[in-house]
Amino acid sequence: MPAGGNPNLSAELAIPGSAPVSDIADEIFIEKNVSVQMLRLDQIDPVLSGNKAFKLIPNLVAARASGFDTVLSFGGAYSNHIHALAEAGKRFGFKTIGVIRGDDGQADSHTLQFAASRGMRLFRISRQEYRRRADAQFIDQLRDAFGDFYLVPEGGANESGIRGCMQLASVINNSLHTYLPDEIMLACGTGTTMAGLVAGLGELRHKSEMSSDTSLPFATSLPSATRLPSVTRLPSVRGIAVLKQGGFIRAEVTRCLQSLRAPGSEFPDWAVETEHHYGGYARFPEALAIFVREFEIRHGILLDPVYTAKLMAALYQRVAAGLYPPGTRLLLLHTGGLQGRMTTQY
Ligand SMILES: Cc1ncc(COP(=O)(O)O)c(C=O)c1O
């Protein structure tokens, strides 16, 4: 049975077309003559914010189009993805099931309490069993236990998720007005968001080349007098891996781009940095906590401990190391995850 009763599904499940932008001014940026702005995807919705909206909404559209009323996914006890899916399910009329890593008897995290409060059925499994989350036989067993469902992989890492993240390119283009970044930086876990962004930029370029309008995106809103030579190319994209041995993210982004075969998805100008993981996924050493505290007080922008804290720390390190030529304009994506602050002492 299809879920929900609203016939105007595309309006109900729409991804926002733009997001607020914050200017981040700091002594080190002035000294190095680098400008930094941040796209505040954390502010697009009180709960369904950050990259989650972009990954989940196309999945829910696909679920509804195929007549599913139940969506199942996987995540850890503090997962931003599980938190967002529970909210989206409640809001858009889907039953949701969260298969949670770890059955060690720990009390429910605030993330899981929130998910349950939004009607998500939670099912804890051992870490060993959790490793089978992509195994077809295991998924069949889950169908036997729960009935049929639309499956969203852990972290929303599937083609619908990537295609949703392709829309980030036009959101950036619509939000920036006269700021033309040379480089866009974002935090990477699976690489899905980055793959979508890179493909989306390639698609924007392709569309502009195909249209009679010869000006590239990111340049269209500039008065002609301010069009500098550098606006004739699109920004490059730099991912910051938040886990140890994040080299797999490069392979994953490459695989995603190849599988999309979208026009322009061969967009080549991207890189993944693997030295900013601070000891591994969800590790939050005191040095990083001090950095985040100072940053938040100085700029009034909250960071999450798992993703955007490491992104921001990487930015400061790269600028201080002189890796950007004077005049460079950077854009950081705030991909949300602020619910994760509830469990971390800063
Ligand atoms: C807040 C936040 N930022 C960044 C990411 C990284 O996204 P991806 O897994 O697509 O690389 C995630 C994970 O989805 C996240 O929750």
The ligand as an SDF file (V2000), in Angstrom:
LIG
                    3D

 16 16  0  0  0  0  0  0  0  0999 V2000
   26.8220   15.5050    9.2600 C   0  0  0  0  0  0  0  0  0  0  0  0
   27.4500   14.6790    8.1880 C   0  0  0  0  0  0  0  0  0  0  0  0
   28.3680   15.2560    7.3940 N   0  0  0  0  0  0  0  0  0  0  0  0
   29.0050   14.5550    6.4420 C   0  0  0  0  0  0  0  0  0  0  0  0
   28.7210   13.2120    6.2330 C   0  0  0  0  0  0  0  0  0  0  0  0
   29.4870   12.4790    5.1890 C   0  0  0  0  0  0  0  0  0  0  0  0
   28.6830   12.0810    4.1340 O   0  0  0  0  0  0  0  0  0  0  0  0
   29.0710   10.8730    3.2070 P   0  0  0  0  0  0  0  0  0  0  0  0
   28.8610    9.6080    3.9920 O   0  0  0  0  0  0  0  0  0  0  0  0
   28.1270   10.9790    2.0730 O   0  0  0  0  0  0  0  0  0  0  0  0
   30.4930   11.0050    2.8150 O   0  0  0  0  0  0  0  0  0  0  0  0
   27.7490   12.5750    7.0220 C   0  0  0  0  0  0  0  0  0  0  0  0
   27.3560   11.1800    6.7910 C   0  0  0  0  0  0  0  0  0  0  0  0
   26.4200   10.9490    6.0920 O   0  0  0  0  0  0  0  0  0  0  0  0
   27.0980   13.3310    8.0360 C   0  0  0  0  0  0  0  0  0  0  0  0
   26.1880   12.7760    8.8570 O   0  0  0  0  0  0  0  0  0  0  0  0
  1  2  1  0
  2  3  1  0
  2 15  2  0
  3  4  2  0
  4  5  1  0
  5  6  1  0
  5 12  2  0
  6  7  1  0
  7  8  1  0
  8  9  2  0
  8 10  1  0
  8 11  1  0
 12 13  1  0
 12 15  1  0
 13 14  2  0
 15 16  1  0
M  END
$$$$
